[in-house]
Amino acid sequence: MDDLQRSLAVAAIKRHYLFAALNDSEMTRLVDTTRLFELGPEEFLFRQDDQADRFFLLADGQIKLCKNAPDGNEKVVEIVTPGQTVAEAVMFMQRNRYPVSAQVIKSCRVYGIHGQTYMELLRENMDSCMRVLGDLSMRLHARLNDVVNLTQQNATFRVLRFLMNQLPHDAEDGTVIYLNTPKQVIASRLSVKPETLSRIMSSLAQQEIIEVKGREICVKDIARLCQYE
């Protein structure tokens, strides 16, 4: 990385709480081994079962984490947005291979953090170590919630939950949600077929709970959306 790219990398990495406890010398050690990846749509950052020696911080763009199912279909397990990290848990696994693939949805810049360097810093910095443990605990809790929602709730519930999660905490009637992720990716993430997703959206629109205009969804009645069965 040149001097400008290095300065941008330091700023982006410092903003993430996993690295907030690092001092200047530790940050220098980390950035010295960090690589910048610039990728276009549909390119792969890594593929399932590739050797894992780095984890990643998404600076801008959008990435989907997906897994190959036994029937050959692709299952989207997470949609990564700027500021999120990817594959840090792999650094703690004895089998150092990525369990999923990471494919670009929107052109992105990604910082590849060298796993061995970061692990050495963790051994020397208890605050950083505790932050990683907290992050992994939250991710485990989120995955358990996903398992419950995908196995015990129907397709309509999953779509409703997705829409509600897109709303800001202070949302009012008339709030517009912009879907900047392709519908087929959203459908895969929710374990529904694209046509099922469209059908549920149409049903909500017919009942005037939402209004759909391309990728924009206007939530006309938040209370009814939250209470819908």
Secondary structure, DSSP 4 states (H G I P E B T S, - for coil): --HHHHHHHHHHHHHSTTTTT--HHHHHHHHHT-EEEEE-TT-EEE-TT-B--EEEEEEEEEEEEEEE-TTS-EEEEEEE-TT-EESGGGGG-SS-B-SSEEEEEEEEEEEEEEHHHHHHHHHH-HHHHHHHHHHHHHHHHHHHHHHHHHHHS-HHHHHHHHHHHHS-TT--TTEEEE--S-HHHHHHHTT--HHHHHHHHHHHHHTTSEEEETTEEEES-HHHHHH--
